[in-house]
Amino acid sequence: MTVAPGVEILIPLRVVANGSGSEVALTLFRLPGMSDEKFAADADWVRRDLERLKALLETGRE
């Protein structure tokens, strides 16, 4: 992900088959100097995105 011109961060994402479905795993790294509040906000953002992905995949609709 590019967060600023010339600044990229790695956000590993994996999708693994599991029976008739799959599992999604995302690793959120805490950047150097990141406050507890900013890291918590980023984690909440990721949680909401993953919940939305789950809903889309389970229902096939938005």
PQR file of N, CA, C, O and H, with PARSE charges and radii, in Angstrom:
ATOM      1  N   MET A   1       0.842  -1.148   0.000 -0.4000 1.5000
ATOM      2  CA  MET A   1       0.000   0.000   0.000 -0.0000 2.0000
ATOM      3  C   MET A   1       0.900   1.228   0.000  0.5500 1.7000
ATOM      4  O   MET A   1       1.887   1.275   0.734 -0.5500 1.4000
ATOM      5  N   THR A   2       0.571   2.207  -0.808 -0.4000 1.5000
ATOM      6  CA  THR A   2       1.305   3.464  -0.847 -0.0000 2.0000
ATOM      7  C   THR A   2       0.567   4.459   0.041  0.5500 1.7000
ATOM      8  O   THR A   2      -0.588   4.798  -0.217 -0.5500 1.4000
ATOM      9  H   THR A   2      -0.231   2.168  -1.404  0.4000 1.0000
ATOM     10  N   VAL A   3       1.248   4.928   1.097 -0.4000 1.5000
ATOM     11  CA  VAL A   3       0.611   5.838   2.051 -0.0000 2.0000
ATOM     12  C   VAL A   3       0.983   7.294   1.807  0.5500 1.7000
ATOM     13  O   VAL A   3       0.314   8.203   2.298 -0.5500 1.4000
ATOM     14  H   VAL A   3       2.186   4.653   1.307  0.4000 1.0000
ATOM     15  N   ALA A   4       2.042   7.511   1.053 -0.4000 1.5000
ATOM     16  CA  ALA A   4       2.493   8.848   0.682 -0.0000 2.0000
ATOM     17  C   ALA A   4       3.429   8.666  -0.510  0.5500 1.7000
ATOM     18  O   ALA A   4       3.943   7.568  -0.725 -0.5500 1.4000
ATOM     19  H   ALA A   4       2.586   6.773   0.653  0.4000 1.0000
ATOM     20  N   PRO A   5       3.655   9.706  -1.275 -0.5600 1.5000
ATOM     21  CA  PRO A   5       4.572   9.559  -2.412  0.2800 2.0000
ATOM     22  C   PRO A   5       5.922   8.990  -1.960  0.5500 1.7000
ATOM     23  O   PRO A   5       6.606   9.565  -1.114 -0.5500 1.4000
ATOM     24  N   GLY A   6       6.276   7.866  -2.537 -0.4000 1.5000
ATOM     25  CA  GLY A   6       7.542   7.219  -2.220 -0.0000 2.0000
ATOM     26  C   GLY A   6       7.548   6.414  -0.933  0.5500 1.7000
ATOM     27  O   GLY A   6       8.586   5.873  -0.550 -0.5500 1.4000
ATOM     28  H   GLY A   6       5.720   7.398  -3.224  0.4000 1.0000
ATOM     29  N   VAL A   7       6.389   6.322  -0.248 -0.4000 1.5000
ATOM     30  CA  VAL A   7       6.311   5.569   1.005 -0.0000 2.0000
ATOM     31  C   VAL A   7       5.326   4.419   0.835  0.5500 1.7000
ATOM     32  O   VAL A   7       4.128   4.635   0.648 -0.5500 1.4000
ATOM     33  H   VAL A   7       5.546   6.761  -0.560  0.4000 1.0000
ATOM     34  N   GLU A   8       5.838   3.209   0.901 -0.4000 1.5000
ATOM     35  CA  GLU A   8       5.000   2.025   0.772 -0.0000 2.0000
ATOM     36  C   GLU A   8       5.121   1.181   2.031  0.5500 1.7000
ATOM     37  O   GLU A   8       6.190   1.108   2.637 -0.5500 1.4000
ATOM     38  H   GLU A   8       6.811   3.033   1.053  0.4000 1.0000
ATOM     39  N   ILE A   9       4.020   0.541   2.424 -0.4000 1.5000
ATOM     40  CA  ILE A   9       4.050  -0.380   3.547 -0.0000 2.0000
ATOM     41  C   ILE A   9       3.511  -1.726   3.086  0.5500 1.7000
ATOM     42  O   ILE A   9       2.681  -1.799   2.180 -0.5500 1.4000
ATOM     43  H   ILE A   9       3.151   0.599   1.932  0.4000 1.0000
ATOM     44  N   LEU A  10       3.984  -2.772   3.710 -0.4000 1.5000
ATOM     45  CA  LEU A  10       3.588  -4.131   3.377 -0.0000 2.0000
ATOM     46  C   LEU A  10       2.409  -4.539   4.250  0.5500 1.7000
ATOM     47  O   LEU A  10       2.454  -4.410   5.473 -0.5500 1.4000
ATOM     48  H   LEU A  10       4.659  -2.713   4.446  0.4000 1.0000
ATOM     49  N   ILE A  11       1.352  -5.034   3.606 -0.4000 1.5000
ATOM     50  CA  ILE A  11       0.193  -5.561   4.322 -0.0000 2.0000
ATOM     51  C   ILE A  11      -0.079  -6.959   3.763  0.5500 1.7000
ATOM     52  O   ILE A  11      -0.828  -7.114   2.799 -0.5500 1.4000
ATOM     53  H   ILE A  11       1.315  -5.139   2.612  0.4000 1.0000
ATOM     54  N   PRO A  12       0.540  -7.979   4.378 -0.5600 1.5000
ATOM     55  CA  PRO A  12       0.357  -9.345   3.871  0.2800 2.0000
ATOM     56  C   PRO A  12      -1.090  -9.811   4.000  0.5500 1.7000
ATOM     57  O   PRO A  12      -1.718  -9.639   5.044 -0.5500 1.4000
ATOM     58  N   LEU A  13      -1.610 -10.403   2.924 -0.4000 1.5000
ATOM     59  CA  LEU A  13      -2.967 -10.931   2.891 -0.0000 2.0000
ATOM     60  C   LEU A  13      -2.916 -12.300   2.242  0.5500 1.7000
ATOM     61  O   LEU A  13      -2.328 -12.472   1.174 -0.5500 1.4000
ATOM     62  H   LEU A  13      -1.099 -10.543   2.076  0.4000 1.0000
ATOM     63  N   ARG A  14      -3.535 -13.270   2.891 -0.4000 1.5000
ATOM     64  CA  ARG A  14      -3.548 -14.630   2.361 -0.0000 2.0000
ATOM     65  C   ARG A  14      -4.975 -15.148   2.337  0.5500 1.7000
ATOM     66  O   ARG A  14      -5.764 -14.872   3.241 -0.5500 1.4000
ATOM     67  H   ARG A  14      -4.013 -13.131   3.758  0.4000 1.0000
ATOM     68  N   VAL A  15      -5.298 -15.903   1.290 -0.4000 1.5000
ATOM     69  CA  VAL A  15      -6.569 -16.617   1.204 -0.0000 2.0000
ATOM     70  C   VAL A  15      -6.217 -18.090   1.074  0.5500 1.7000
ATOM     71  O   VAL A  15      -5.489 -18.491   0.167 -0.5500 1.4000
ATOM     72  H   VAL A  15      -4.657 -16.127   0.555  0.4000 1.0000
ATOM     73  N   VAL A  16      -6.749 -18.895   2.003 -0.4000 1.5000
ATOM     74  CA  VAL A  16      -6.413 -20.311   2.062 -0.0000 2.0000
ATOM     75  C   VAL A  16      -7.698 -21.130   1.968  0.5500 1.7000
ATOM     76  O   VAL A  16      -8.657 -20.875   2.697 -0.5500 1.4000
ATOM     77  H   VAL A  16      -7.341 -18.568   2.741  0.4000 1.0000
ATOM     78  N   ALA A  17      -7.713 -22.108   1.075 -0.4000 1.5000
ATOM     79  CA  ALA A  17      -8.869 -22.997   0.949 -0.0000 2.0000
ATOM     80  C   ALA A  17      -9.055 -23.772   2.252  0.5500 1.7000
ATOM     81  O   ALA A  17      -8.088 -24.198   2.882 -0.5500 1.4000
ATOM     82  H   ALA A  17      -6.933 -22.315   0.484  0.4000 1.0000
ATOM     83  N   ASN A  18     -10.336 -23.945   2.645 -0.4000 1.5000
ATOM     84  CA  ASN A  18     -10.660 -24.705   3.851 -0.0000 2.0000
ATOM     85  C   ASN A  18     -11.986 -25.407   3.619  0.5500 1.7000
ATOM     86  O   ASN A  18     -13.052 -24.811   3.768 -0.5500 1.4000
ATOM     87  H   ASN A  18     -11.122 -23.598   2.133  0.4000 1.0000
ATOM     88  N   GLY A  19     -11.909 -26.669   3.255 -0.4000 1.5000
ATOM     89  CA  GLY A  19     -13.121 -27.422   2.950 -0.0000 2.0000
ATOM     90  C   GLY A  19     -13.831 -26.812   1.758  0.5500 1.7000
ATOM     91  O   GLY A  19     -13.228 -26.622   0.702 -0.5500 1.4000
ATOM     92  H   GLY A  19     -11.043 -27.154   3.133  0.4000 1.0000
ATOM     93  N   SER A  20     -15.114 -26.503   1.921 -0.4000 1.5000
ATOM     94  CA  SER A  20     -15.878 -25.906   0.820 -0.0000 2.0000
ATOM     95  C   SER A  20     -15.786 -24.385   0.822  0.5500 1.7000
ATOM     96  O   SER A  20     -16.403 -23.720  -0.011 -0.5500 1.4000
ATOM     97  H   SER A  20     -15.604 -26.657   2.779  0.4000 1.0000
ATOM     98  N   GLY A  21     -15.020 -23.839   1.753 -0.4000 1.5000
ATOM     99  CA  GLY A  21     -14.875 -22.384   1.844 -0.0000 2.0000
ATOM    100  C   GLY A  21     -13.422 -21.976   1.828  0.5500 1.7000
ATOM    101  O   GLY A  21     -12.570 -22.663   1.264 -0.5500 1.4000
ATOM    102  H   GLY A  21     -14.520 -24.379   2.430  0.4000 1.0000
ATOM    103  N   SER A  22     -13.156 -20.864   2.445 -0.4000 1.5000
ATOM    104  CA  SER A  22     -11.785 -20.370   2.523 -0.0000 2.0000
ATOM    105  C   SER A  22     -11.631 -19.501   3.764  0.5500 1.7000
ATOM    106  O   SER A  22     -12.615 -19.078   4.370 -0.5500 1.4000
ATOM    107  H   SER A  22     -13.848 -20.306   2.903  0.4000 1.0000
ATOM    108  N   GLU A  23     -10.383 -19.243   4.130 -0.4000 1.5000
ATOM    109  CA  GLU A  23     -10.065 -18.360   5.240 -0.0000 2.0000
ATOM    110  C   GLU A  23      -9.182 -17.234   4.724  0.5500 1.7000
ATOM    111  O   GLU A  23      -8.298 -17.455   3.896 -0.5500 1.4000
ATOM    112  H   GLU A  23      -9.583 -19.587   3.638  0.4000 1.0000
ATOM    113  N   VAL A  24      -9.426 -16.031   5.216 -0.4000 1.5000
ATOM    114  CA  VAL A  24      -8.630 -14.868   4.847 -0.0000 2.0000
ATOM    115  C   VAL A  24      -7.837 -14.452   6.079  0.5500 1.7000
ATOM    116  O   VAL A  24      -8.395 -14.314   7.168 -0.5500 1.4000
ATOM    117  H   VAL A  24     -10.144 -15.851   5.889  0.4000 1.0000
ATOM    118  N   ALA A  25      -6.542 -14.255   5.904 -0.4000 1.5000
ATOM    119  CA  ALA A  25      -5.680 -13.803   6.999 -0.0000 2.0000
ATOM    120  C   ALA A  25      -4.930 -12.556   6.551  0.5500 1.7000
ATOM    121  O   ALA A  25      -4.308 -12.535   5.489 -0.5500 1.4000
ATOM    122  H   ALA A  25      -6.089 -14.367   5.020  0.4000 1.0000
ATOM    123  N   LEU A  26      -4.999 -11.528   7.372 -0.4000 1.5000
ATOM    124  CA  LEU A  26      -4.302 -10.280   7.091 -0.0000 2.0000
ATOM    125  C   LEU A  26      -3.434  -9.954   8.295  0.5500 1.7000
ATOM    126  O   LEU A  26      -3.883 -10.058   9.437 -0.5500 1.4000
ATOM    127  H   LEU A  26      -5.504 -11.545   8.235  0.4000 1.0000
ATOM    128  N   THR A  27      -2.192  -9.561   8.042 -0.4000 1.5000
ATOM    129  CA  THR A  27      -1.280  -9.183   9.113 -0.0000 2.0000
ATOM    130  C   THR A  27      -1.128  -7.668   9.114  0.5500 1.7000
ATOM    131  O   THR A  27      -0.712  -7.070   8.122 -0.5500 1.4000
ATOM    132  H   THR A  27      -1.828  -9.476   7.115  0.4000 1.0000
ATOM    133  N   LEU A  28      -1.470  -7.066  10.233 -0.4000 1.5000
ATOM    134  CA  LEU A  28      -1.351  -5.621  10.381 -0.0000 2.0000
ATOM    135  C   LEU A  28      -0.132  -5.335  11.242  0.5500 1.7000
ATOM    136  O   LEU A  28      -0.113  -5.654  12.431 -0.5500 1.4000
ATOM    137  H   LEU A  28      -1.808  -7.551  11.039  0.4000 1.0000
ATOM    138  N   PHE A  29       0.884  -4.732  10.638 -0.4000 1.5000
ATOM    139  CA  PHE A  29       2.093  -4.385  11.373 -0.0000 2.0000
ATOM    140  C   PHE A  29       1.965  -2.994  11.971  0.5500 1.7000
ATOM    141  O   PHE A  29       1.381  -2.095  11.366 -0.5500 1.4000
ATOM    142  H   PHE A  29       0.869  -4.473   9.672  0.4000 1.0000
ATOM    143  N   ARG A  30       2.506  -2.830  13.143 -0.4000 1.5000
ATOM    144  CA  ARG A  30       2.565  -1.515  13.780 -0.0000 2.0000
ATOM    145  C   ARG A  30       3.832  -0.820  13.293  0.5500 1.7000
ATOM    146  O   ARG A  30       4.935  -1.341  13.462 -0.5500 1.4000
ATOM    147  H   ARG A  30       2.981  -3.560  13.635  0.4000 1.0000
ATOM    148  N   LEU A  31       3.674   0.349  12.692 -0.4000 1.5000
ATOM    149  CA  LEU A  31       4.808   1.085  12.148 -0.0000 2.0000
ATOM    150  C   LEU A  31       5.594   1.768  13.264  0.5500 1.7000
ATOM    151  O   LEU A  31       5.024   2.114  14.299 -0.5500 1.4000
ATOM    152  H   LEU A  31       2.778   0.772  12.555  0.4000 1.0000
ATOM    153  N   PRO A  32       6.885   1.963  13.065 -0.5600 1.5000
ATOM    154  CA  PRO A  32       7.690   2.649  14.073  0.2800 2.0000
ATOM    155  C   PRO A  32       7.109   4.028  14.384  0.5500 1.7000
ATOM    156  O   PRO A  32       6.750   4.783  13.480 -0.5500 1.4000
ATOM    157  N   GLY A  33       7.024   4.338  15.658 -0.4000 1.5000
ATOM    158  CA  GLY A  33       6.530   5.639  16.082 -0.0000 2.0000
ATOM    159  C   GLY A  33       5.019   5.781  16.073  0.5500 1.7000
ATOM    160  O   GLY A  33       4.506   6.854  16.393 -0.5500 1.4000
ATOM    161  H   GLY A  33       7.315   3.725  16.393  0.4000 1.0000
ATOM    162  N   MET A  34       4.296   4.737  15.717 -0.4000 1.5000
ATOM    163  CA  MET A  34       2.836   4.805  15.645 -0.0000 2.0000
ATOM    164  C   MET A  34       2.249   4.798  17.054  0.5500 1.7000
ATOM    165  O   MET A  34       2.625   3.971  17.885 -0.5500 1.4000
ATOM    166  H   MET A  34       4.713   3.866  15.457  0.4000 1.0000
ATOM    167  N   SER A  35       1.335   5.714  17.315 -0.4000 1.5000
ATOM    168  CA  SER A  35       0.706   5.787  18.635 -0.0000 2.0000
ATOM    169  C   SER A  35      -0.263   4.611  18.829  0.5500 1.7000
ATOM    170  O   SER A  35      -0.706   3.976  17.871 -0.5500 1.4000
ATOM    171  H   SER A  35       1.030   6.385  16.639  0.4000 1.0000
ATOM    172  N   ASP A  36      -0.570   4.349  20.095 -0.4000 1.5000
ATOM    173  CA  ASP A  36      -1.562   3.311  20.403 -0.0000 2.0000
ATOM    174  C   ASP A  36      -2.894   3.630  19.745  0.5500 1.7000
ATOM    175  O   ASP A  36      -3.568   2.736  19.234 -0.5500 1.4000
ATOM    176  H   ASP A  36      -0.210   4.864  20.873  0.4000 1.0000
ATOM    177  N   GLU A  37      -3.275   4.903  19.755 -0.4000 1.5000
ATOM    178  CA  GLU A  37      -4.556   5.316  19.191 -0.0000 2.0000
ATOM    179  C   GLU A  37      -4.599   5.101  17.678  0.5500 1.7000
ATOM    180  O   GLU A  37      -5.599   4.616  17.148 -0.5500 1.4000
ATOM    181  H   GLU A  37      -2.727   5.630  20.169  0.4000 1.0000
ATOM    182  N   LYS A  38      -3.532   5.458  16.991 -0.4000 1.5000
ATOM    183  CA  LYS A  38      -3.475   5.290  15.532 -0.0000 2.0000
ATOM    184  C   LYS A  38      -3.498   3.812  15.164  0.5500 1.7000
ATOM    185  O   LYS A  38      -4.187   3.414  14.225 -0.5500 1.4000
ATOM    186  H   LYS A  38      -2.720   5.852  17.422  0.4000 1.0000
ATOM    187  N   PHE A  39      -2.742   2.992  15.907 -0.4000 1.5000
ATOM    188  CA  PHE A  39      -2.731   1.560  15.623 -0.0000 2.0000
ATOM    189  C   PHE A  39      -4.121   0.959  15.860  0.5500 1.7000
ATOM    190  O   PHE A  39      -4.582   0.136  15.069 -0.5500 1.4000
ATOM    191  H   PHE A  39      -2.183   3.314  16.670  0.4000 1.0000
ATOM    192  N   ALA A  40      -4.781   1.363  16.934 -0.4000 1.5000
ATOM    193  CA  ALA A  40      -6.137   0.870  17.218 -0.0000 2.0000
ATOM    194  C   ALA A  40      -7.104   1.297  16.123  0.5500 1.7000
ATOM    195  O   ALA A  40      -7.967   0.518  15.718 -0.5500 1.4000
ATOM    196  H   ALA A  40      -4.407   2.032  17.576  0.4000 1.0000
ATOM    197  N   ALA A  41      -6.967   2.524  15.643 -0.4000 1.5000
ATOM    198  CA  ALA A  41      -7.828   3.004  14.559 -0.0000 2.0000
ATOM    199  C   ALA A  41      -7.589   2.206  13.284  0.5500 1.7000
ATOM    200  O   ALA A  41      -8.542   1.853  12.590 -0.5500 1.4000
ATOM    201  H   ALA A  41      -6.266   3.157  15.972  0.4000 1.0000
ATOM    202  N   ASP A  42      -6.326   1.915  12.965 -0.4000 1.5000
ATOM    203  CA  ASP A  42      -6.016   1.107  11.781 -0.0000 2.0000
ATOM    204  C   ASP A  42      -6.578  -0.303  11.928  0.5500 1.7000
ATOM    205  O   ASP A  42      -7.127  -0.854  10.973 -0.5500 1.4000
ATOM    206  H   ASP A  42      -5.551   2.202  13.528  0.4000 1.0000
ATOM    207  N   ALA A  43      -6.446  -0.893  13.120 -0.4000 1.5000
ATOM    208  CA  ALA A  43      -6.968  -2.239  13.362 -0.0000 2.0000
ATOM    209  C   ALA A  43      -8.485  -2.254  13.215  0.5500 1.7000
ATOM    210  O   ALA A  43      -9.045  -3.212  12.683 -0.5500 1.4000
ATOM    211  H   ALA A  43      -6.000  -0.446  13.896  0.4000 1.0000
ATOM    212  N   ASP A  44      -9.153  -1.206  13.679 -0.4000 1.5000
ATOM    213  CA  ASP A  44     -10.608  -1.119  13.540 -0.0000 2.0000
ATOM    214  C   ASP A  44     -11.011  -1.000  12.072  0.5500 1.7000
ATOM    215  O   ASP A  44     -11.994  -1.600  11.638 -0.5500 1.4000
ATOM    216  H   ASP A  44      -8.698  -0.427  14.111  0.4000 1.0000
ATOM    217  N   TRP A  45     -10.245  -0.223  11.317 -0.4000 1.5000
ATOM    218  CA  TRP A  45     -10.492  -0.078   9.883 -0.0000 2.0000
ATOM    219  C   TRP A  45     -10.378  -1.441   9.193  0.5500 1.7000
ATOM    220  O   TRP A  45     -11.238  -1.801   8.389 -0.5500 1.4000
ATOM    221  H   TRP A  45      -9.446   0.264  11.670  0.4000 1.0000
ATOM    222  N   VAL A  46      -9.338  -2.187   9.499 -0.4000 1.5000
ATOM    223  CA  VAL A  46      -9.140  -3.517   8.913 -0.0000 2.0000
ATOM    224  C   VAL A  46     -10.289  -4.439   9.314  0.5500 1.7000
ATOM    225  O   VAL A  46     -10.816  -5.172   8.478 -0.5500 1.4000
ATOM    226  H   VAL A  46      -8.640  -1.895  10.152  0.4000 1.0000
ATOM    227  N   ARG A  47     -10.680  -4.406  10.590 -0.4000 1.5000
ATOM    228  CA  ARG A  47     -11.781  -5.254  11.058 -0.0000 2.0000
ATOM    229  C   ARG A  47     -13.055  -4.976  10.272  0.5500 1.7000
ATOM    230  O   ARG A  47     -13.738  -5.906   9.842 -0.5500 1.4000
ATOM    231  H   ARG A  47     -10.251  -3.810  11.270  0.4000 1.0000
ATOM    232  N   ARG A  48     -13.379  -3.688  10.081 -0.4000 1.5000
ATOM    233  CA  ARG A  48     -14.590  -3.338   9.316 -0.0000 2.0000
ATOM    234  C   ARG A  48     -14.494  -3.824   7.875  0.5500 1.7000
ATOM    235  O   ARG A  48     -15.469  -4.341   7.330 -0.5500 1.4000
ATOM    236  H   ARG A  48     -12.824  -2.933  10.430  0.4000 1.0000
ATOM    237  N   ASP A  49     -13.325  -3.662   7.255 -0.4000 1.5000
ATOM    238  CA  ASP A  49     -13.153  -4.121   5.875 -0.0000 2.0000
ATOM    239  C   ASP A  49     -13.311  -5.633   5.769  0.5500 1.7000
ATOM    240  O   ASP A  49     -13.939  -6.126   4.832 -0.5500 1.4000
ATOM    241  H   ASP A  49     -12.533  -3.241   7.698  0.4000 1.0000
ATOM    242  N   LEU A  50     -12.745  -6.378   6.728 -0.4000 1.5000
ATOM    243  CA  LEU A  50     -12.858  -7.832   6.695 -0.0000 2.0000
ATOM    244  C   LEU A  50     -14.297  -8.282   6.962  0.5500 1.7000
ATOM    245  O   LEU A  50     -14.758  -9.256   6.368 -0.5500 1.4000
ATOM    246  H   LEU A  50     -12.235  -5.978   7.490  0.4000 1.0000
ATOM    247  N   GLU A  51     -15.000  -7.589   7.838 -0.4000 1.5000
ATOM    248  CA  GLU A  51     -16.419  -7.913   8.065 -0.0000 2.0000
ATOM    249  C   GLU A  51     -17.240  -7.667   6.803  0.5500 1.7000
ATOM    250  O   GLU A  51     -18.129  -8.453   6.475 -0.5500 1.4000
ATOM    251  H   GLU A  51     -14.626  -6.797   8.321  0.4000 1.0000
ATOM    252  N   ARG A  52     -16.948  -6.595   6.106 -0.4000 1.5000
ATOM    253  CA  ARG A  52     -17.659  -6.302   4.847 -0.0000 2.0000
ATOM    254  C   ARG A  52     -17.347  -7.360   3.794  0.5500 1.7000
ATOM    255  O   ARG A  52     -18.246  -7.810   3.085 -0.5500 1.4000
ATOM    256  H   ARG A  52     -16.225  -5.957   6.373  0.4000 1.0000
ATOM    257  N   LEU A  53     -16.087  -7.758   3.685 -0.4000 1.5000
ATOM    258  CA  LEU A  53     -15.702  -8.818   2.759 -0.0000 2.0000
ATOM    259  C   LEU A  53     -16.454 -10.100   3.082  0.5500 1.7000
ATOM    260  O   LEU A  53     -16.977 -10.758   2.182 -0.5500 1.4000
ATOM    261  H   LEU A  53     -15.356  -7.392   4.261  0.4000 1.0000
ATOM    262  N   LYS A  54     -16.512 -10.457   4.359 -0.4000 1.5000
ATOM    263  CA  LYS A  54     -17.232 -11.663   4.782 -0.0000 2.0000
ATOM    264  C   LYS A  54     -18.701 -11.590   4.376  0.5500 1.7000
ATOM    265  O   LYS A  54     -19.248 -12.550   3.833 -0.5500 1.4000
ATOM    266  H   LYS A  54     -16.087  -9.923   5.090  0.4000 1.0000
ATOM    267  N   ALA A  55     -19.334 -10.457   4.639 -0.4000 1.5000
ATOM    268  CA  ALA A  55     -20.746 -10.301   4.288 -0.0000 2.0000
ATOM    269  C   ALA A  55     -20.957 -10.423   2.782  0.5500 1.7000
ATOM    270  O   ALA A  55     -21.902 -11.076   2.338 -0.5500 1.4000
ATOM    271  H   ALA A  55     -18.890  -9.677   5.080  0.4000 1.0000
ATOM    272  N   LEU A  56     -20.090  -9.804   2.002 -0.4000 1.5000
ATOM    273  CA  LEU A  56     -20.213  -9.891   0.548 -0.0000 2.0000
ATOM    274  C   LEU A  56     -20.060 -11.320   0.050  0.5500 1.7000
ATOM    275  O   LEU A  56     -20.803 -11.765  -0.825 -0.5500 1.4000
ATOM    276  H   LEU A  56     -19.322  -9.274   2.362  0.4000 1.0000
ATOM    277  N   LEU A  57     -19.110 -12.025   0.603 -0.4000 1.5000
ATOM    278  CA  LEU A  57     -18.852 -13.397   0.147 -0.0000 2.0000
ATOM    279  C   LEU A  57     -19.951 -14.355   0.598  0.5500 1.7000
ATOM    280  O   LEU A  57     -20.280 -15.301  -0.118 -0.5500 1.4000
ATOM    281  H   LEU A  57     -18.506 -11.665   1.314  0.4000 1.0000
ATOM    282  N   GLU A  58     -20.517 -14.118   1.776 -0.4000 1.5000
ATOM    283  CA  GLU A  58     -21.557 -15.011   2.272 -0.0000 2.0000
ATOM    284  C   GLU A  58     -22.907 -14.774   1.613  0.5500 1.7000
ATOM    285  O   GLU A  58     -23.684 -15.716   1.455 -0.5500 1.4000
ATOM    286  H   GLU A  58     -20.250 -13.350   2.357  0.4000 1.0000
ATOM    287  N   THR A  59     -23.207 -13.536   1.224 -0.4000 1.5000
ATOM    288  CA  THR A  59     -24.511 -13.245   0.654 -0.0000 2.0000
ATOM    289  C   THR A  59     -24.457 -13.029  -0.865  0.5500 1.7000
ATOM    290  O   THR A  59     -25.468 -13.166  -1.554 -0.5500 1.4000
ATOM    291  H   THR A  59     -22.576 -12.770   1.352  0.4000 1.0000
ATOM    292  N   GLY A  60     -23.289 -12.696  -1.368 -0.4000 1.5000
ATOM    293  CA  GLY A  60     -23.167 -12.422  -2.784 -0.0000 2.0000
ATOM    294  C   GLY A  60     -23.701 -11.048  -3.159  0.5500 1.7000
ATOM    295  O   GLY A  60     -23.795 -10.719  -4.342 -0.5500 1.4000
ATOM    296  H   GLY A  60     -22.467 -12.584  -0.809  0.4000 1.0000
ATOM    297  N   ARG A  61     -24.058 -10.225  -2.137 -0.4000 1.5000
ATOM    298  CA  ARG A  61     -24.561  -8.888  -2.390 -0.0000 2.0000
ATOM    299  C   ARG A  61     -23.926  -7.923  -1.406  0.5500 1.7000
ATOM    300  O   ARG A  61     -23.329  -8.317  -0.404 -0.5500 1.4000
ATOM    301  H   ARG A  61     -23.981 -10.493  -1.177  0.4000 1.0000
ATOM    302  N   GLU A  62     -24.074  -6.642  -1.728 -0.4000 1.5000
ATOM    303  CA  GLU A  62     -23.584  -5.592  -0.833 -0.0000 2.0000
ATOM    304  C   GLU A  62     -24.597  -5.286   0.239  0.5500 1.7000
ATOM    305  O   GLU A  62     -24.358  -4.426   1.087 -0.5500 1.4000
ATOM    306  H   GLU A  62     -24.559  -6.322  -2.542  0.4000 1.0000
TER
END
